[in-house]
């Protein structure tokens, strides 16, 4: 990989910086590839393109790579790669008044590398960071345009029809849940009679509802869905489990990791991480609790599954529709930059339902930053434990099509891609979480 020559003080401020943040998706790197390819296709408008390792943390620590000369071969490989190819981060900028050194360092990085366009690929919280970066730089006479690139498997991005990454996670979860349901069906006469799968989604039940897509294969499946939007009613739940087991011989369930009890408290917290600014609550374990509750109440054998990282990294079962949406999100971000826009996020709007077609519309970052799109009431059944026909109508288009990865020696051919960091120009800086 070539290294750009040192920048002079009179160089134009037209270089580009791209970074990834937050939890990954199976298609986040499709967005990365689209940004890189579209920037490369516009050399008259953009200068050197840099990527940052570990999101905003890597920017502060000057962990940059030169993407300007990235060739077709690694770009093709990136499009199939799970995880975040440039290493995402769980790191937010502190409030300015608490840590002005962070902001001064960020501005120094942007000035030193003559960054005129910053693309931040993340979810709701990351859009706050992108807005902070743009506001501070502009207030200090550095004209940078900050553009968000949407992603999240939780599908909680406000205003947007859907979030790039959700369709692939939904496809993987529904497929795996269908297979586990058929396993349970085959074993329930002599073994397991209750199976529960725990899905991600801190405050939203989109992925939990996605498990209900198995109704397209098994219309009469004895199913219970427990989305985060409905408080857990233990009595009603156990009554429904008993009814379904009596009727069908078994019952399957999908539950949101962020399920709340009647007092508004999480049923299960895995860990609380303490930082100097805030506490981060890590959820997990509610699937085990639900499984144990059913087993002990009805004296039946039960099993639980926690897909955890599997649901967000399953590049072998990507939705082709979702992959294209993610790729288009990257293109839309660069198109916004070409128009000189700042502080915007391209979101998905549907232009046709049959066939399913979409386009991107730019909205201000502050309109979506830190907002959550919860599952609408019309998508959840009256008893709060199933999905409706309207929900299935929404979900189906997002999981259509397959984009299989190449295989080698029986495994997906997705080797780790190594990038070389550019030599540092500034004094060392450590970003403390």
N, C-alpha and C positions, 0 to 999 in steps of 0.2 A: 504494500500500500504506500502510495506517495505521501510525503509530508509537505505541507504548504510552506513556502518561504515566509520569513518574518514579515509581519505587517508594518507598514509605515504609518506615521501619524496622519498622513494625508490620504490614506486609502479610503475609498468609499465605504459607508456603513451599510453594506448590502450582504454580509455573510449570514448564514442560516444556522440555527441550533435546534436540534430535535432531541427530546428526552421522553422516557416512559415512566409512569408512576402508578402506584397502587397495585392492587391485585391484578394478575395477568388474565388474559383470555386465550383461547386456542387460536384466535385470529388477530391478535394485536400486532403481530409482525407483518401481516398483510397491509395494515395501515402504514407501518414503518416503511415497507418497500414502496408503497404508493407515493409517500412523501418524498423519498429519495429519488425515485424515477422521475417524478414530475418536476422536482427542483432541477435535476440534471438536464431535463428537456428544455429548460428556460435559462440558459447561461447568460443571456443579455440582461436578465433582471436580477439574478441571484449570483453571489460570489461563491466563496468556499462554503461547503456544508459540513458542519460538525455534528457529531452525536455525543451525548453525555452518558457515561455509565452511572447507574443508580440515581437517575432523575435529578431533582434539584440539589440533593446532597452531593452528587458527583459534580454538578456545576460549581458549587461552592468550593469543592476540593480540587477543581481544575482537572477532572478526569475525563478528558475529551479525546475523541478520535476523528480523523479526517475521512469523511464519507464521499468526498467529491469524485474520487476516481474509482469508487466501488463498481466492479464489473458485473456483467450479466450473470455469471455463474454463482457468486455468493448471493446476489439479489434473488435469484431463483430459489436457492436453498432457504433463504430467509422466509419466503412465502409459505413454506411448509413447517417452519420451526415453531414448536410450542414454547411456552415461557416468554419472557421478555428478552429479546435478542441483545438489548443494551442494558439489561439488568434494571428492573424497576426498583422503587423504594417505598417504604412506609416512613415518610419524612415530610413534615410540613414546616414552612417558615414560621418562626415565632412572631408574635405581635411586634411591630416595629419598635414600640417604646420599651419592650423587654430585651430586645437584642438588635440594636442598630448596626452592630458589627456584621451581622449576616447580610443585611441589605447593602451595606457599603462594599462588602466583598463581591456580592453578586453584580453590582454595578461595575466594579473594577474588571471582573471577568468579561462582561458584555462589551465594555469599552476596549479592553485589550485585544479582544478577538473581533472587534468591529461587527458585532451581532446586530443586524437590523430586523431579523425575523426570528421569533421563537415559537416553535411548535411544542405544545405539551400534551402528550397522549395519556389521558387518564379519565377518572370518573369525576363525580361531583366535587369532592374535596380538592382534587387536583386543579379544578377550574378556579378555585379561590387562589391557589398559589400562582397560577398563570396571571390572574388579575393583579395580584400584589406585585409581581415582577414588572408588569407593564406600567402600572401606576408609579412605582418608585423610579424606574428608569426615566420615564417621561418627565416626572417632576424634577429630575436632576439633569435635564437637557440631553438625554440620550434617546434618540428617536427610534425605539424598538416597537415593532408590531407583534403583539402576542396573540396567537391563534390556538384554540383548543382543538384537540382531536379526540373524539368521543370513544369510550370503551367501558364496558363493565358487564360481567355476566349476570349481575343482580337485576338488570333491566329497570333500574330506578332513576334513570336520567330524566329529569323533568322536561316536559314539553315534547321531547322527541317521541316519534311513534314507537321506536324500539332502540335498544342500545347495541351497538356492534359488539359481538361476543356472546350475547344472550342466546341467540338462535342455536349456536353450536353447543353450548352447555345444555340447553333444553333438549336438543337431539340426543346427546350422549346420555343424559339422565333418563329420558323416556325410553330409550333403547335398553339401557341396563335394567331399568325397573320392569320393563316388559319381560325380559329374560328371567329375572329373579321371580317374577310373578308366575311364570310358567313352571319354574322350578318348584315353587311352593305348591302350585296346583298338583303337580305330580307326586308330591311327598306328603300331602296333608292327611291322608288316610291313616298313616302310621307314624308320622313325625311332625314336622313344623306346621303349625296352624295359623301363625301370625308372623308377618314380616314387615319391618318398617325401615325406610330409607330416610336419612337426614340430609337435607339440602342446605346449601349456603343461602344467604339472604338475611342480613342482620335485622332489618325492620320491614322487609317486604317478602311476599310469598310467591313471586313470579316463578321461581324455579320449582317450588313445591307444586304449583298448579301444572307446570310442564309435565310432571309425572302422569297427570291425568290424560295425556295424549294416548296412553295405551288403550283408552276406550275406543279408538278407531280400529283397533285389532280385536279387543275383547269388550264388546259393548256392555256385557252384564257382569263385568269384573267386580268382586266385592271389595270396594275401594273406599278408603278414608283419606282425605287430604286435610292437613292442619297448617294453613298459611299463617304467617306472622300477624296478619291484619285482624285476626280473631283471637280473643282471649280463650285459653284452654278451659273448657268445661269438662271436668273429669267424669262427672256422672253421665252426661250426655254422650261422651266419647265411649265409655265402657258399655253403655246400653247399645250403642250402634255396633260395637265390636261383637257383642254377644248375639245380636240379631243377625249379623252377616255370617258369623261362624255357624249359627244354628241353621241358616238358610243355605249356605254354600259349602260349609265345611272348613272354610279358611277365610282369612282377611288380610289384605295388604294395605300399607299406609305409607304416605310421604309426609314429612314434617319439616317445617322451617327451623333452622338452628336458633332463630330469634323468637321462638314461641314464648308468649307471656302467660302468666297465670291470671286469675281473676283480680289480683291486686296490682297488676301491671308490672310484675317482676319477671325477669328471665327465668325460665324453668331450669336452665343449666348454663353455668359460666365455667369455661375451661381455665381461664387465667386472666389476671389483670396486670398489665404492664405499666409500671410507673415511670414517667419521664419528668424532666424538670418543669415542663409546662402543663402536662395533662396526663390523664390515665387512659389507657386503651384497653377496652374489654374484649377479650377473645372468647367467642362463643363456641359451643360444642358439647356434645354428650346428651342432648335431649333425646336422640334416637334410642340410646341405651335405656334412659329412664322410662320412655314409653313402652319399650319392649319388656322391661322388667315388670312394669305395672300390669300389663296384660297377662304375662306369664304367671305372676303371683295371684292375680284376681281369679283367673279361670283355670289355673293348673294345667296350662297347655305349653307346649314347646314353642318358643319364639326366637326369631333371629333379627338382628339389626345390621345395617350397613351405613358407613359414613364415607361417601365418595370423596369428600374434602377436596384436595388438590386435583384429583382425577377429573372432576367435572369441569374444571377450568383449563385443563392442559391436554385434553384428549384430541390431539391433532389428527389421529387416525380416523376420527368420526366427525369431521367438521361438516356443518351445513354449508352447501355451496352458496345458498342465498345469503347466509350470514357472512361468509368469506367475502363475497362481492360487495356487500354493504360496508364491511370494514375497509376494503381496498378503496371503495368510492369515498369513504370518509377522509382518507389521506389525500386523495386528489382534491376534494372539496376544500380542505384546509389550505392547500397551496394556491388554489384558485382565489380564495379569499385574500391571501397574502399578495397575490398579483394585483388585486384591485386596491391594494393599500389599506385594507381594513385592519382594525385593531380591536382587541378585546371582544372577539366573537368566537362562537362555537357553531360549526355546521351541524345541524340536527336532521334527522330523517323525517321526511313527510311522504305520505303515500299518494301516488298519482293515479294508480289503478289497482283495483282488487282482483280483477280477472282479465288478464294475468296480473300477478302481483308485481307492481312497478313502484319505484321510489325516486326521489330526488332529495337534494340537501338544501336547507335554508339556513342562513346565518342569523343567529340570535346573540344578543349581548351576553357575555360570560356571567355578568352579575345576575342575570335572570335565571340561570340554572345552577349557579354555584351553591353547593351545600343544600340543595333541595332534593327531596326524594319523591319519586313517582310510585305511589303504592298501588296495589291491585284494586281496581274499582269494584264497588259493591256488586255491580251487574255481572261480574265474573265469578262470584262466589255464591254457592247455593244458600238457601234460606237457613239451613241448619249450621252453616259455617264450616262444613266438613266435606265439601265436594266443589267441583267447578261446573260452570254452566255451558250451554251450547255456544253462547256468545264468546266465552273464553276460548273454547276450542277453535272457533272461527278466527280469532285473533292469532292464536299460537301456530296453527298449521302452516301458513305460508313461510314462517321464519325458519322452519327446519327442513325445507325442501332441498333436494339435491345432495350429491356427495362429491367431495373433492379429496379422494384418497391420496395418501402419501405414497411415495415410492418405497419399495421394500428391498432389503439386501440381507442375505443370509437369514431370512425368516423374520427379520425385525424391521421396523420403520427406519428408513435411511435418513436419519436426522442427526448427524454428528454435530458436536459442539463447534460453533464457528468462532474463531479467535480474531480479535481485533487488537491492533497496536495503538496505545495511547500516544498522542503527540507530546513532545517535550514540554514540560511546564515552563511558563514564562514568569510566574509570580511566586511570592513567598508561600510556604506551606500554610494551609488553613484546615482546621479540623472542624467539621460540622457535628455538633453534639446533639443527640436526640433527647 
